[in-house]
Amino acid sequence: MRIRPRRRVAVRPLRRVLSASVAVVLAVPAYGCRPALTPPGAPTAWPATQARHWQWQWQLSGPLDPAVDAQVFLLDPVATTAAQTAELRSRDRRLICQVNVGSVRSDDPDASRFPEIVRGATGRRPDSRWLDVRSWDALRPVLADRFRLCRGKGFGAVALFDADGYAARTGFALDFDDQLLFNRRLAELARSLSLSPGLVNDVPQLAALAPDFDFAVNEECVRLAQCAKLLPFSDAGKPVFHVEYTGSPDDFCVTTVGYGFASIRKDRTLDASREPCPLP
């Protein structure tokens, strides 16, 4: 009689199942110790009593450093992950999302959504083009989705970059009032999506737009001798986040802290390194 060899029951797969089960059991407590954070339910608040006491960070390149000693982070919404914003929010950091509203770059994920007719001359960066801000109906859906991306990743505020095309050679006949209307529409759009709106640069329009925006971001007002033009924000108890790329903080901090600005010195690459001015 031929004796058939006994089949070896699937021991190895069973071992793999058991090993995987143990791994899951071990992993669950570690994951559960920090619950997933949902996007904030309201726009970022900027208490007037705190306006002169923020420390901030502006980082658009290099590995994000969440341990920087700052309460406010201005970041790129595409490069920054939801996990990174969740970690920062768990540290009670306020998060500002930088959105290019007046220009489009060739490598933007949504670049194809901007019709050719609203694209103008080369922008501040060689790979960008200015947008016709008079074409609100064409731009609004795309910019609204850019804001929604910020919101979905956990940002509570949005900073409008390239919101001053009227002062550049855009290829369009934009004037001061065209830009004012566009920027006010954007501030209103941000608020409708529960985001606090902030304005980057656009110094000539700061006084007119101060009632519409919650904070200002400024580059090099000391070097350009423009700091006094930001006073409509600081005088109203609204934060002014200011950066210089040259000079020593020992020199410019005396001026900007006196104006009530939150000032730092950074390299133009906007990596993690920074030199902050002392708080008053």
C-alpha positions as CSV (number, residue, x, y, z in Angstrom):
1,M,0.0,0.0,0.0
2,R,1.3,3.3,-1.0
3,I,1.4,5.8,1.8
4,R,0.8,9.3,0.7
5,P,3.0,11.9,2.4
6,R,1.1,14.1,4.8
7,R,0.4,17.5,3.5
8,R,2.0,20.2,5.4
9,V,-0.7,22.6,6.5
10,A,-0.1,26.2,5.6
11,V,2.1,26.9,8.6
12,R,4.2,29.6,7.1
13,P,1.2,31.6,6.0
14,L,-0.3,31.2,9.4
15,R,2.9,32.4,11.0
16,R,2.8,35.4,8.7
17,V,-0.8,36.1,9.7
18,L,0.1,35.9,13.3
19,S,3.1,38.1,12.9
20,A,1.0,40.7,11.0
21,S,-1.6,40.6,13.7
22,V,0.9,41.1,16.4
23,A,2.3,44.0,14.5
24,V,-1.1,45.6,14.1
25,V,-1.9,45.1,17.8
26,L,1.4,46.7,18.7
27,A,0.9,49.6,16.3
28,V,-2.6,50.6,17.3
29,P,-1.7,52.0,20.7
30,A,1.1,54.1,19.3
31,Y,-1.2,55.5,16.6
32,G,-4.0,56.0,19.1
33,C,-2.0,58.0,21.5
34,R,-2.3,61.1,19.2
35,P,-5.8,61.3,17.6
36,A,-6.0,62.5,14.0
37,L,-6.6,66.3,13.9
38,T,-9.3,67.7,11.7
39,P,-8.9,71.1,10.0
40,P,-9.5,74.0,12.3
41,G,-13.1,75.0,12.5
42,A,-12.6,78.8,12.4
43,P,-10.2,81.3,10.8
44,T,-7.0,81.8,12.8
45,A,-7.6,84.5,15.5
46,W,-5.1,87.3,15.9
47,P,-5.8,88.9,19.3
48,A,-4.8,92.6,19.3
49,T,-3.2,92.2,22.7
50,Q,-0.7,89.7,21.1
51,A,0.0,91.7,17.9
52,R,3.4,92.9,19.1
53,H,4.5,89.6,20.6
54,W,4.5,87.0,17.8
55,Q,7.6,85.0,16.8
56,W,7.2,83.7,13.3
57,Q,8.8,81.5,10.7
58,W,8.7,81.6,6.9
59,Q,9.8,78.4,5.3
60,L,9.4,77.4,1.6
61,S,12.4,75.2,1.0
62,G,14.3,72.4,2.7
63,P,13.0,69.9,5.3
64,L,10.4,71.5,7.5
65,D,11.7,72.1,11.0
66,P,8.7,71.9,13.4
67,A,10.8,72.7,16.4
68,V,11.6,76.3,15.5
69,D,10.8,78.6,18.4
70,A,7.9,80.4,16.7
71,Q,4.2,80.6,17.2
72,V,3.4,81.3,13.6
73,F,4.5,79.3,10.5
74,L,4.1,80.6,6.9
75,L,4.4,77.5,4.6
76,D,3.8,76.2,1.1
77,P,0.5,74.3,0.9
78,V,1.7,71.9,-1.8
79,A,5.0,70.9,-0.2
80,T,3.6,70.8,3.3
81,T,1.8,67.6,4.3
82,A,-1.3,67.2,6.4
83,A,0.8,65.2,8.9
84,Q,3.2,68.1,9.2
85,T,0.5,70.6,9.8
86,A,-1.1,68.2,12.3
87,E,2.2,68.1,14.2
88,L,2.5,71.8,14.3
89,R,-1.1,72.3,15.4
90,S,-0.5,69.8,18.2
91,R,2.2,72.2,19.4
92,D,-0.4,75.0,19.2
93,R,1.2,76.8,16.3
94,R,-0.7,79.1,14.0
95,L,-0.4,78.2,10.3
96,I,-0.5,80.5,7.4
97,C,-0.7,79.1,3.8
98,Q,1.1,81.0,1.1
99,V,-1.0,81.2,-2.1
100,N,0.1,82.8,-5.4
101,V,-3.0,84.6,-6.4
102,G,-1.8,86.9,-9.2
103,S,0.5,84.5,-11.0
104,V,0.8,80.9,-12.1
105,R,3.9,78.7,-12.4
106,S,4.4,76.1,-15.1
107,D,4.8,73.4,-12.5
108,D,1.7,74.3,-10.4
109,P,-0.5,71.2,-10.1
110,D,-3.5,73.3,-11.3
111,A,-1.6,75.3,-14.0
112,S,-3.7,73.8,-16.9
113,R,-6.9,75.2,-15.3
114,F,-5.9,78.8,-16.1
115,P,-7.0,79.7,-19.6
116,E,-4.3,81.1,-21.9
117,I,-6.2,84.3,-22.3
118,V,-5.7,85.2,-18.6
119,R,-1.9,84.5,-18.7
120,G,0.3,87.5,-19.3
121,A,4.0,88.4,-19.2
122,T,6.7,86.5,-17.3
123,G,6.3,87.0,-13.6
124,R,8.8,87.6,-10.8
125,R,10.1,84.0,-11.3
126,P,11.3,82.9,-14.7
127,D,8.8,79.9,-14.7
128,S,5.8,82.0,-13.8
129,R,3.3,84.3,-15.7
130,W,1.1,87.1,-14.4
131,L,-2.6,86.6,-14.4
132,D,-5.3,89.1,-15.5
133,V,-6.9,89.9,-12.2
134,R,-9.8,91.6,-13.9
135,S,-11.0,88.1,-15.1
136,W,-12.6,87.2,-11.8
137,D,-15.0,84.6,-13.2
138,A,-12.2,82.7,-14.7
139,L,-9.8,82.9,-11.7
140,R,-12.2,82.5,-8.8
141,P,-12.8,78.7,-9.1
142,V,-9.1,77.9,-9.3
143,L,-8.2,80.2,-6.5
144,A,-11.0,79.0,-4.4
145,D,-9.7,75.4,-4.8
146,R,-6.2,76.7,-3.8
147,F,-7.7,78.1,-0.6
148,R,-9.6,74.8,0.0
149,L,-6.3,72.9,-0.3
150,C,-5.0,75.1,2.5
151,R,-8.1,74.5,4.6
152,G,-8.0,70.7,4.0
153,K,-4.4,70.5,5.1
154,G,-5.1,72.3,8.4
155,F,-4.2,75.9,7.7
156,G,-6.3,78.6,9.4
157,A,-4.9,81.6,7.5
158,V,-3.9,82.4,3.9
159,A,-1.3,85.0,2.7
160,L,-1.9,86.4,-0.8
161,F,1.3,86.5,-2.8
162,D,1.8,88.4,-6.1
163,A,-1.3,90.5,-5.2
164,D,0.3,93.6,-6.7
165,G,0.5,92.9,-10.4
166,Y,-0.8,96.4,-11.2
167,A,2.7,97.7,-10.2
168,A,4.5,95.3,-12.6
169,R,4.7,94.8,-16.3
170,T,2.0,92.0,-16.5
171,G,1.0,92.4,-20.2
172,F,-2.4,93.7,-19.1
173,A,-3.6,97.2,-18.6
174,L,-4.2,96.8,-14.8
175,D,-4.6,99.8,-12.6
176,F,-4.7,100.5,-8.9
177,D,-8.5,100.1,-8.7
178,D,-8.4,96.7,-10.6
179,Q,-6.0,95.4,-8.0
180,L,-8.0,96.8,-5.0
181,L,-11.2,95.1,-6.2
182,F,-9.4,91.8,-6.8
183,N,-7.7,91.8,-3.4
184,R,-10.9,92.6,-1.6
185,R,-12.7,89.8,-3.4
186,L,-10.0,87.4,-2.4
187,A,-10.2,88.5,1.3
188,E,-13.9,87.9,1.1
189,L,-13.4,84.5,-0.5
190,A,-10.9,83.5,2.1
191,R,-13.4,84.4,4.9
192,S,-16.2,82.5,3.2
193,L,-13.9,79.4,3.4
194,S,-13.1,80.0,7.1
195,L,-9.6,81.3,6.5
196,S,-8.0,84.5,7.9
197,P,-6.7,86.6,5.0
198,G,-3.3,88.3,5.0
199,L,-1.6,90.5,2.4
200,V,2.0,90.0,1.2
201,N,3.8,93.2,0.3
202,D,1.6,95.5,-2.0
203,V,2.8,98.4,0.2
204,P,1.1,101.2,-1.7
205,Q,-2.3,99.7,-1.1
206,L,-1.8,98.7,2.6
207,A,-3.7,101.7,4.0
208,A,-6.7,101.1,1.8
209,L,-6.8,97.4,2.4
210,A,-6.1,97.4,6.1
211,P,-9.8,97.1,7.0
212,D,-10.1,94.0,4.7
213,F,-7.2,91.9,5.9
214,D,-6.2,90.5,9.3
215,F,-2.4,90.7,8.9
216,A,0.4,91.8,6.6
217,V,3.6,90.1,5.5
218,N,6.4,92.3,4.3
219,E,9.8,91.8,2.7
220,E,12.6,94.3,3.3
221,C,10.7,97.4,4.4
222,V,13.9,98.6,6.2
223,R,16.1,98.3,3.2
224,L,13.4,99.9,1.0
225,A,12.6,102.6,3.6
226,Q,8.9,101.6,3.6
227,C,8.2,100.5,7.2
228,A,6.1,103.5,8.1
229,K,3.6,102.5,5.4
230,L,2.8,99.4,7.3
231,L,1.6,101.3,10.4
232,P,-2.1,101.1,9.4
233,F,-1.9,97.4,10.3
234,S,0.1,97.6,13.5
235,D,-1.8,100.7,14.7
236,A,-5.0,98.7,14.3
237,G,-3.6,95.9,16.4
238,K,-3.0,93.6,13.4
239,P,0.2,91.6,13.1
240,V,2.9,92.6,10.7
241,F,5.2,89.7,9.9
242,H,8.4,91.3,8.5
243,V,11.6,89.8,7.0
244,E,14.9,91.3,5.9
245,Y,17.4,89.4,3.8
246,T,20.5,91.6,4.3
247,G,21.9,93.5,7.3
248,S,22.2,92.6,10.9
249,P,19.2,92.1,13.2
250,D,21.1,94.2,15.7
251,D,20.6,97.1,13.3
252,F,17.1,96.7,11.9
253,C,15.3,95.3,15.0
254,V,15.5,98.6,16.7
255,T,13.4,100.1,14.0
256,T,10.9,97.3,13.3
257,V,10.3,96.3,16.9
258,G,9.6,99.9,17.7
259,Y,6.9,99.9,15.0
260,G,5.4,96.8,16.5
261,F,6.4,94.3,13.8
262,A,7.4,90.7,14.2
263,S,10.8,90.7,12.5
264,I,13.3,88.1,11.4
265,R,16.3,87.9,9.1
266,K,16.4,85.0,6.6
267,D,18.2,83.9,3.5
268,R,16.3,84.4,0.3
269,T,16.0,80.6,-0.1
270,L,13.6,80.7,2.8
271,D,14.9,77.5,4.3
272,A,14.6,76.7,8.0
273,S,17.3,79.0,9.3
274,R,16.3,82.3,10.8
275,E,17.5,85.1,13.1
276,P,14.6,86.6,15.0
277,C,14.3,90.0,16.6
278,P,13.8,89.9,20.4
279,L,10.3,90.4,21.6
280,P,9.5,93.8,23.3
